[in-house]
Amino acid sequence: MLVTFEPGQPSRCTHLDAIKPVTPSAPGCGDCLSIGMVWVHLRICMTCGHAGCCDRSRNRHARAHHERSGHPVVRSIEPGETWGWCYLDDQLLPPAKQTHPSTPPGSGTPDKGKKTCSP
């Protein structure tokens, strides 16, 4: 599955050139899967496709990937969420339009009460 991200509205982020169409490296947080751990939410690196867990997860693998690689921008790959985050600028990046993956209408549980959070 190819994941894309097109930021909306002008942003103070200066790292948008790092965003590329990417394919997730794993069906979940690859690092958590390899050690038998669970995660809270998933983020995808928009430079290389590394799938990692969010900052609310115990291991914070998405942030650890950024710190190792220097790749600045991640995007949420949770159903119904399409926002991005730049670690270097500490900046939320709202989407310009609906991008994939997302939950198709009528499939699954509505995302009531779900909040956009930092990575």
GROMACS elastic network, one bead per residue, 0.5 to 0.9 nm:
[ bonds ]
;  ai    aj funct       b0    kb
    1    22     6  0.84101   500
    1    23     6  0.57980   500
    1    24     6  0.72332   500
    1   100     6  0.88381   500
    1   101     6  0.81899   500
    2    21     6  0.64401   500
    2    22     6  0.56030   500
    2    24     6  0.75531   500
    2   100     6  0.79347   500
    2   101     6  0.84351   500
    3    20     6  0.87331   500
    3    21     6  0.56816   500
    3    22     6  0.53006   500
    3    23     6  0.59069   500
    3    24     6  0.74830   500
    3    44     6  0.85392   500
    3    46     6  0.82585   500
    3    49     6  0.82570   500
    3    77     6  0.84915   500
    3    99     6  0.77183   500
    3   100     6  0.59363   500
    3   101     6  0.66995   500
    4    19     6  0.82316   500
    4    20     6  0.69208   500
    4    22     6  0.66240   500
    4    23     6  0.88652   500
    4    46     6  0.77227   500
    4    75     6  0.88642   500
    4    99     6  0.64289   500
    4   100     6  0.67318   500
    4   101     6  0.86556   500
    5    19     6  0.72618   500
    5    20     6  0.77867   500
    5    21     6  0.73558   500
    5    46     6  0.76635   500
    5    75     6  0.73477   500
    5    82     6  0.76766   500
    5    83     6  0.81937   500
    5    84     6  0.76490   500
    5    95     6  0.69559   500
    5    96     6  0.83344   500
    5    97     6  0.86821   500
    5    98     6  0.88662   500
    5    99     6  0.63679   500
    5   100     6  0.82342   500
    6    16     6  0.89920   500
    6    19     6  0.83280   500
    6    94     6  0.86436   500
    6    95     6  0.58146   500
    6    96     6  0.56616   500
    6    97     6  0.71547   500
    6    98     6  0.89360   500
    6    99     6  0.77825   500
    7    10     6  0.81824   500
    7    11     6  0.81360   500
    7    16     6  0.81465   500
    7    83     6  0.79783   500
    7    84     6  0.75445   500
    7    93     6  0.58673   500
    7    94     6  0.57781   500
    7    96     6  0.50216   500
    7    97     6  0.80192   500
    8    11     6  0.79021   500
    8    93     6  0.72310   500
    8    94     6  0.56459   500
    8    97     6  0.72178   500
    9    93     6  0.85698   500
    9    94     6  0.75478   500
    9    95     6  0.81302   500
    9    96     6  0.68728   500
   10    13     6  0.86550   500
   11    14     6  0.79434   500
   11    91     6  0.82363   500
   11    92     6  0.87109   500
   11    93     6  0.72000   500
   12    89     6  0.76435   500
   12    91     6  0.74809   500
   13    16     6  0.66712   500
   13    86     6  0.68210   500
   13    88     6  0.82860   500
   13    89     6  0.58207   500
   13    90     6  0.83989   500
   13    91     6  0.65379   500
   13    92     6  0.87134   500
   13    93     6  0.80702   500
   14    17     6  0.78573   500
   14    86     6  0.89313   500
   14    88     6  0.88905   500
   14    89     6  0.75906   500
   15    18     6  0.57347   500
   15    19     6  0.78433   500
   15    72     6  0.67291   500
   15    73     6  0.73900   500
   15    86     6  0.74749   500
   15    88     6  0.81246   500
   15    89     6  0.82571   500
   16    19     6  0.55958   500
   16    72     6  0.87180   500
   16    73     6  0.76740   500
   16    86     6  0.86283   500
   17    20     6  0.79711   500
   18    46     6  0.71172   500
   18    47     6  0.56748   500
   18    71     6  0.74178   500
   18    72     6  0.72512   500
   18    73     6  0.71914   500
   19    22     6  0.87059   500
   19    45     6  0.85539   500
   19    46     6  0.50019   500
   19    47     6  0.54536   500
   19    48     6  0.89189   500
   19    72     6  0.88008   500
   19    73     6  0.69114   500
   19    74     6  0.86796   500
   20    46     6  0.57338   500
   20    47     6  0.55916   500
   20    48     6  0.77903   500
   20    49     6  0.89166   500
   21    46     6  0.69899   500
   21    47     6  0.78837   500
   21    48     6  0.86259   500
   21    49     6  0.83240   500
   22    25     6  0.88758   500
   22    44     6  0.85091   500
   22    45     6  0.80446   500
   22    46     6  0.63258   500
   22    47     6  0.70400   500
   22    48     6  0.61648   500
   22    50     6  0.87332   500
   23    26     6  0.87942   500
   23    44     6  0.88053   500
   23    48     6  0.78474   500
   23    49     6  0.52408   500
   23    50     6  0.82650   500
   24    27     6  0.70512   500
   24    28     6  0.84536   500
   24    44     6  0.67268   500
   24    45     6  0.83984   500
   24    48     6  0.83767   500
   24    50     6  0.60011   500
   24    51     6  0.56453   500
   25    28     6  0.84020   500
   25    29     6  0.86060   500
   25    30     6  0.71380   500
   25    44     6  0.85778   500
   25    48     6  0.83434   500
   25    49     6  0.56106   500
   25    50     6  0.50531   500
   25    51     6  0.56386   500
   26    29     6  0.65686   500
   26    30     6  0.53069   500
   26    33     6  0.88017   500
   26    49     6  0.88240   500
   26    50     6  0.75782   500
   26    51     6  0.60987   500
   26    52     6  0.87808   500
   27    30     6  0.73707   500
   27    51     6  0.78318   500
   28    31     6  0.86902   500
   28    32     6  0.80337   500
   28    33     6  0.71712   500
   28    39     6  0.85059   500
   28    42     6  0.69523   500
   28    51     6  0.64232   500
   28    52     6  0.72426   500
   28    53     6  0.81041   500
   29    32     6  0.53252   500
   29    33     6  0.61155   500
   29    34     6  0.86825   500
   29    38     6  0.82942   500
   29    39     6  0.71423   500
   29    41     6  0.87974   500
   29    42     6  0.66054   500
   29    43     6  0.83062   500
   29    50     6  0.83938   500
   29    51     6  0.52587   500
   29    53     6  0.54633   500
   29    61     6  0.75496   500
   29    62     6  0.83874   500
   30    33     6  0.50595   500
   30    34     6  0.62093   500
   30    35     6  0.89128   500
   30    50     6  0.79800   500
   30    51     6  0.63127   500
   30    52     6  0.65120   500
   30    53     6  0.86697   500
   30    61     6  0.87709   500
   31    34     6  0.52221   500
   31    35     6  0.66596   500
   31    36     6  0.87265   500
   31    37     6  0.84184   500
   31    51     6  0.84690   500
   31    52     6  0.70000   500
   31    53     6  0.84165   500
   31    59     6  0.87957   500
   31    61     6  0.67970   500
   32    35     6  0.53138   500
   32    36     6  0.58857   500
   32    38     6  0.61505   500
   32    39     6  0.70583   500
   32    52     6  0.80304   500
   32    53     6  0.77897   500
   32    59     6  0.77279   500
   32    61     6  0.78707   500
   33    36     6  0.51360   500
   33    37     6  0.61505   500
   33    38     6  0.74716   500
   34    37     6  0.78597   500
   37    58     6  0.88351   500
   37    59     6  0.86949   500
   38    53     6  0.88169   500
   38    57     6  0.79617   500
   38    58     6  0.83726   500
   39    42     6  0.75074   500
   39    52     6  0.87135   500
   39    53     6  0.57203   500
   39    54     6  0.75853   500
   39    56     6  0.83016   500
   39    57     6  0.51729   500
   39    58     6  0.71548   500
   39    59     6  0.79892   500
   39    60     6  0.86361   500
   40    53     6  0.67744   500
   40    54     6  0.67682   500
   40    55     6  0.86910   500
   40    56     6  0.64867   500
   40    57     6  0.51204   500
   40    58     6  0.83492   500
   41    52     6  0.84614   500
   41    53     6  0.57068   500
   41    54     6  0.54210   500
   41    55     6  0.85154   500
   41    56     6  0.76571   500
   41    57     6  0.71466   500
   41    76     6  0.78807   500
   41    77     6  0.80571   500
   41    78     6  0.65728   500
   41   119     6  0.87835   500
   42    51     6  0.66960   500
   42    52     6  0.57091   500
   42    54     6  0.57907   500
   42    62     6  0.80197   500
   42    75     6  0.86223   500
   42    76     6  0.61606   500
   42    77     6  0.57400   500
   42    78     6  0.61441   500
   42   119     6  0.87139   500
   43    50     6  0.82372   500
   43    51     6  0.58268   500
   43    52     6  0.54039   500
   43    53     6  0.59889   500
   43    54     6  0.61702   500
   43    62     6  0.62725   500
   43    74     6  0.59824   500
   43    75     6  0.54197   500
   43    77     6  0.55771   500
   43    78     6  0.77045   500
   43    84     6  0.87535   500
   43   119     6  0.70469   500
   44    47     6  0.87498   500
   44    48     6  0.83835   500
   44    49     6  0.56290   500
   44    50     6  0.55750   500
   44    52     6  0.63009   500
   44    53     6  0.86556   500
   44    62     6  0.73399   500
   44    73     6  0.85023   500
   44    74     6  0.52214   500
   44    75     6  0.53247   500
   44    76     6  0.64205   500
   44    77     6  0.65210   500
   45    48     6  0.57807   500
   45    50     6  0.51439   500
   45    51     6  0.65893   500
   45    52     6  0.79777   500
   45    62     6  0.74561   500
   45    65     6  0.82676   500
   45    66     6  0.79950   500
   45    71     6  0.71029   500
   45    72     6  0.79256   500
   45    73     6  0.61219   500
   45    75     6  0.66588   500
   46    49     6  0.58556   500
   46    50     6  0.80598   500
   46    71     6  0.78865   500
   46    72     6  0.81428   500
   46    73     6  0.56718   500
   46    74     6  0.53287   500
   46    75     6  0.67025   500
   46    84     6  0.89085   500
   47    50     6  0.82867   500
   47    71     6  0.62202   500
   47    72     6  0.79407   500
   47    73     6  0.72282   500
   47    74     6  0.81576   500
   48    71     6  0.80713   500
   49    74     6  0.89528   500
   50    62     6  0.77374   500
   50    65     6  0.76741   500
   51    61     6  0.83944   500
   51    62     6  0.69710   500
   51    77     6  0.87391   500
   52    60     6  0.74232   500
   52    63     6  0.79489   500
   52    64     6  0.86519   500
   52    65     6  0.76621   500
   53    56     6  0.80180   500
   53    57     6  0.60092   500
   53    58     6  0.84386   500
   53    59     6  0.72264   500
   53    60     6  0.54707   500
   53    61     6  0.51186   500
   53    62     6  0.53007   500
   53    63     6  0.81606   500
   53   119     6  0.84398   500
   54    57     6  0.54099   500
   54    58     6  0.85124   500
   54    59     6  0.82174   500
   54    60     6  0.53158   500
   54    61     6  0.68742   500
   54    62     6  0.59275   500
   54    63     6  0.73525   500
   54    76     6  0.87466   500
   54   118     6  0.80466   500
   54   119     6  0.51260   500
   55    58     6  0.74943   500
   55    59     6  0.77143   500
   55    61     6  0.78899   500
   55    62     6  0.75835   500
   55    63     6  0.70302   500
   55   118     6  0.73801   500
   55   119     6  0.54740   500
   56    59     6  0.84629   500
   56    60     6  0.69973   500
   56   118     6  0.88222   500
   56   119     6  0.79706   500
   57    60     6  0.54947   500
   57    61     6  0.82323   500
   58    61     6  0.86645   500
   59    62     6  0.87348   500
   59    64     6  0.83752   500
   60    63     6  0.56512   500
   60    64     6  0.63266   500
   60    65     6  0.88206   500
   60   119     6  0.87288   500
   61    65     6  0.60129   500
   61    66     6  0.85853   500
   62    65     6  0.51581   500
   62    66     6  0.64427   500
   62    67     6  0.88294   500
   62    74     6  0.78658   500
   62   119     6  0.76161   500
   63    67     6  0.62144   500
   63    68     6  0.86687   500
   63    87     6  0.79350   500
   63   119     6  0.75069   500
   64    67     6  0.50280   500
   64    68     6  0.61928   500
   64    69     6  0.85213   500
   65    68     6  0.51511   500
   65    69     6  0.58923   500
   65    70     6  0.77935   500
   65    71     6  0.77282   500
   66    69     6  0.52369   500
   66    70     6  0.50293   500
   66    71     6  0.51295   500
   66    72     6  0.62867   500
   66    73     6  0.82348   500
   66    74     6  0.87107   500
   66    87     6  0.75524   500
   67    70     6  0.56037   500
   67    71     6  0.78262   500
   67    72     6  0.89072   500
   68    71     6  0.83001   500
   69    72     6  0.86319   500
   70    88     6  0.86533   500
   71    74     6  0.83157   500
   71    87     6  0.84763   500
   71    88     6  0.88667   500
   72    85     6  0.81610   500
   72    86     6  0.53965   500
   72    87     6  0.53454   500
   72    88     6  0.57910   500
   72    89     6  0.83495   500
   73    84     6  0.68458   500
   73    85     6  0.55869   500
   73    87     6  0.63541   500
   73    88     6  0.81508   500
   74    83     6  0.87512   500
   74    84     6  0.55602   500
   74    85     6  0.53958   500
   74    86     6  0.66156   500
   74    87     6  0.79870   500
   74   119     6  0.75885   500
   75    81     6  0.86835   500
   75    82     6  0.67468   500
   75    83     6  0.58387   500
   75    85     6  0.62096   500
   75    86     6  0.88925   500
   75    93     6  0.86261   500
   75   119     6  0.81697   500
   76    79     6  0.85623   500
   76    81     6  0.60329   500
   76    82     6  0.58578   500
   76    83     6  0.59643   500
   76    84     6  0.61992   500
   76    85     6  0.83170   500
   76   119     6  0.77288   500
   77    80     6  0.82195   500
   77    81     6  0.65231   500
   77    82     6  0.68914   500
   77    83     6  0.87338   500
   77   100     6  0.81987   500
   77   101     6  0.65067   500
   77   102     6  0.77861   500
   78    81     6  0.54658   500
   78    82     6  0.78264   500
   78   101     6  0.78708   500
   78   102     6  0.74216   500
   78   103     6  0.87633   500
   79    82     6  0.83121   500
   79   100     6  0.89556   500
   79   101     6  0.67269   500
   79   103     6  0.50274   500
   79   104     6  0.88199   500
   79   111     6  0.82317   500
   80   100     6  0.89094   500
   80   101     6  0.77922   500
   80   103     6  0.53535   500
   80   104     6  0.84303   500
   80   110     6  0.88375   500
   80   111     6  0.72095   500
   81    98     6  0.89469   500
   81    99     6  0.89553   500
   81   101     6  0.84136   500
   81   102     6  0.67978   500
   81   103     6  0.87906   500
   81   116     6  0.76696   500
   82    94     6  0.74941   500
   82    95     6  0.61576   500
   82    97     6  0.85474   500
   82    98     6  0.68040   500
   82    99     6  0.63048   500
   82   100     6  0.75357   500
   82   101     6  0.79897   500
   82   102     6  0.75904   500
   83    92     6  0.73709   500
   83    93     6  0.58119   500
   83    95     6  0.54216   500
   83   116     6  0.78591   500
   84    91     6  0.85671   500
   84    92     6  0.61021   500
   84    94     6  0.62295   500
   84    95     6  0.72026   500
   84   118     6  0.88514   500
   84   119     6  0.82978   500
   85    89     6  0.86234   500
   85    90     6  0.71844   500
   85    91     6  0.57599   500
   85    93     6  0.53846   500
   85    94     6  0.83984   500
   85   118     6  0.70324   500
   85   119     6  0.65082   500
   86    89     6  0.55333   500
   86    90     6  0.55532   500
   86    91     6  0.51959   500
   86    92     6  0.66042   500
   86    93     6  0.72159   500
   86   119     6  0.88360   500
   87    91     6  0.69604   500
   87   119     6  0.82714   500
   88    91     6  0.79130   500
   89    92     6  0.88188   500
   90   118     6  0.88803   500
   91   118     6  0.88386   500
   92   117     6  0.89547   500
   92   118     6  0.73655   500
   94    97     6  0.88981   500
   95    98     6  0.69294   500
   95    99     6  0.77602   500
   96    99     6  0.86091   500
   98   101     6  0.89994   500
   98   102     6  0.80848   500
   99   102     6  0.71408   500
  100   103     6  0.86623   500
  101   104     6  0.89281   500
  103   106     6  0.82524   500
  103   107     6  0.65307   500
  103   108     6  0.75692   500
  103   110     6  0.89480   500
  104   107     6  0.57197   500
  104   108     6  0.84605   500
  105   108     6  0.84267   500
  106   109     6  0.82107   500
  106   110     6  0.85212   500
  107   110     6  0.85005   500
  109   112     6  0.84518   500
  111   114     6  0.56004   500
  111   115     6  0.89232   500
  112   115     6  0.87290   500
